[in-house]
Amino acid sequence: MEAGQAASSCRRFSSRELAEKDRIAIWREVYGQTVIRLDIEPLRDRPFEADLRLRALPGIKLVAGTIGGARDRRTSALMADGNDDFGLAINISGTSAVTQCGHESTLGAGDGILMSCGDAGTFMRPSPSRFLGIRIPRATLMTHVPDAEDKVGRKAVRGAAIGLLLNYTETLMQNETLGAAEQKLAANHIVELAALALGAREAGMQLNGVRAARLAAIKADIAASFSSPALSLETVAMRNGVSARYVQMLFDAEGETFSEFLLGCRLAHARRMLADPHFSDRPIAAIAFGAGFADLSTFNRAFRRRFGMTPSEMRGEGRTDSK
C-alpha cells in the first residue's frame, strides 16, 4: 500500500490467521521482509504472536497493534532499499528494549523513541506489547525538528502530545471514509503532533494538529458517555484538561456546537435502537432515557425534527424492512 493512494483503508495482519506450521515463515517473509522491511525473528522459548493494523496517509505510514516473542531488526541487507525515513515508535503497554546508533533504551507504557530506517537497529519484545509506529520522511520531520538526527535512538519527550497522538491515530485507524483532502490534513496533523512529542517548540507552529487531536478526543469522550443525562460541557472540558470555552472554540471552528454534537450522538443511538428488531419490545420511553434524554417530549420533538418522522414511525419502518 503506497502512502499516496486514494483509498486509505486499514489493512490487518494477524499471526492467528496463519496455519501454525507455516506461521513464522510466512510472517517473516511476507509481512516482515516485504510489507514493513524488517527482519522479524521469533525468540526462543517465547510464544510468538502478532496482530497489527497498517494504514497509509499522504506522506506517512501508520502501524498499530500487538506483537510479542519477537526481535525486529533493520539489517544492512534491508537498508539497501535506500529508505531513510524516521520512525516514531510509542510503547502503549508492556515493555520493549530498543538499540540504535549506540543507544540502548527500555520503553515502558507511554514511552516513545525516534528510530531511523537508514541505520541498523533492534526492537526486542519478549512478551506482548501494544505499540504505535509512525513512519515520516526525513525531510518532513526535520522541517519541524531540525535536530531530529541527534534524537535517533533516544526516548521521546513524554507529555500531552503523546497522549493526543495516540488518541488521534486510533480514531483515524477506525475511520475509513476520509476523502483525499481529509487524509492529507490528517497526515499533517500527525506530523505536527509527532514533532511536539519530540520536543519541538510550539512557537511558530500553527498547532492545527493539537486542536484536531483534542477535538477528536473530546468527541470520543462524548460518544462514550452521551447516555448520561447529566453530561455537560463543563464535565467534558474538565475530563479532557481544558476549559469549557476552549471546547466551544473547537466545535465553533467546525460550524457546530457541543450541544448539537451531543444531541446528534443521542439521536443516532435512539434511531439505531428503534430500527433494530431485536429491541422491538423495548418501550420508546426506555430507549429515550437510555440515550440520555431527560424527558420524553424533548426526545420526540428532537427526533421528528432530525429524521422527519416520529419514533413510533421509525420503529414501524424498521419492522417493515426486516420482513
Secondary structure as the mmCIF struct_conf table of DSSP 4:
data_model
#
loop_
_struct_conf.conf_type_id
_struct_conf.id
_struct_conf.beg_label_comp_id
_struct_conf.beg_label_asym_id
_struct_conf.beg_label_seq_id
_struct_conf.end_label_comp_id
_struct_conf.end_label_asym_id
_struct_conf.end_label_seq_id
TURN_TY1_P TURN_TY1_P1 ALA A 3 GLY A 4
BEND BEND1 ALA A 6 ALA A 6
STRN STRN1 ARG A 11 SER A 14
HELX_RH_3T_P HELX_RH_3T_P1 SER A 15 GLU A 17
BEND BEND2 LEU A 18 LEU A 18
TURN_TY1_P TURN_TY1_P2 GLU A 20 ASP A 22
HELX_RH_AL_P HELX_RH_AL_P1 ARG A 23 ILE A 26
HELX_RH_PI_P HELX_RH_PI_P1 TRP A 27 ILE A 36
STRN STRN2 ASP A 39 PRO A 42
HELX_LH_PP_P HELX_LH_PP_P1 LEU A 43 LEU A 43
TURN_TY1_P TURN_TY1_P3 ARG A 44 ASP A 45
BEND BEND3 ARG A 46 ARG A 46
STRN STRN3 GLU A 49 LEU A 57
TURN_TY1_P TURN_TY1_P4 PRO A 58 GLY A 59
STRN STRN4 ILE A 60 GLY A 68
BEND BEND4 GLY A 69 GLY A 69
STRN STRN5 ALA A 70 ARG A 74
HELX_RH_AL_P HELX_RH_AL_P2 SER A 76 MET A 79
TURN_TY1_P TURN_TY1_P5 ALA A 80 ASP A 81
STRN STRN6 PHE A 86 SER A 93
BEND BEND5 GLY A 94 GLY A 94
STRN STRN7 SER A 96 GLN A 100
TURN_TY1_P TURN_TY1_P6 CYS A 101 GLY A 102
STRN STRN8 HIS A 103 LEU A 107
TURN_TY1_P TURN_TY1_P7 ALA A 109 GLY A 110
STRN STRN9 GLY A 112 SER A 116
TURN_TY1_P TURN_TY1_P8 CYS A 117 GLY A 118
BEND BEND6 ASP A 119 ASP A 119
STRN STRN10 GLY A 121 ARG A 125
BEND BEND7 PRO A 126 SER A 127
STRN STRN11 SER A 129 ILE A 136
HELX_RH_AL_P HELX_RH_AL_P3 ARG A 138 HIS A 144
TURN_TY1_P TURN_TY1_P9 PRO A 146 ASP A 147
HELX_RH_AL_P HELX_RH_AL_P4 ALA A 148 LYS A 151
STRN STRN12 VAL A 152 VAL A 152
TURN_TY1_P TURN_TY1_P10 GLY A 153 GLY A 153
BEND BEND8 ARG A 154 ARG A 154
STRN STRN13 LYS A 155 LYS A 155
HELX_LH_PP_P HELX_LH_PP_P2 ALA A 156 ARG A 158
BEND BEND9 GLY A 159 GLY A 159
HELX_RH_AL_P HELX_RH_AL_P5 ALA A 160 GLN A 174
HELX_RH_AL_P HELX_RH_AL_P6 ALA A 180 ALA A 197
TURN_TY1_P TURN_TY1_P11 LEU A 198 GLY A 199
BEND BEND10 GLU A 202 GLU A 202
TURN_TY1_P TURN_TY1_P12 ALA A 203 GLY A 204
HELX_RH_AL_P HELX_RH_AL_P7 ASN A 208 SER A 225
TURN_TY1_P TURN_TY1_P13 PHE A 226 SER A 227
TURN_TY1_P TURN_TY1_P14 PRO A 229 ALA A 230
HELX_RH_AL_P HELX_RH_AL_P8 LEU A 233 ARG A 239
TURN_TY1_P TURN_TY1_P15 ASN A 240 GLY A 241
BEND BEND11 VAL A 242 VAL A 242
HELX_RH_AL_P HELX_RH_AL_P9 ALA A 244 ASP A 252
TURN_TY1_P TURN_TY1_P16 ALA A 253 GLY A 255
HELX_RH_AL_P HELX_RH_AL_P10 PHE A 258 ALA A 275
HELX_RH_3T_P HELX_RH_3T_P2 PRO A 277 PHE A 279
TURN_TY1_P TURN_TY1_P17 SER A 280 ASP A 281
BEND BEND12 ARG A 282 ARG A 282
HELX_RH_AL_P HELX_RH_AL_P11 ILE A 284 GLY A 290
TURN_TY1_P TURN_TY1_P18 ALA A 291 GLY A 292
BEND BEND13 ALA A 294 ALA A 294
HELX_RH_AL_P HELX_RH_AL_P12 LEU A 296 PHE A 307
BEND BEND14 GLY A 308 MET A 309
HELX_RH_AL_P HELX_RH_AL_P13 PRO A 311 SER A 322
#
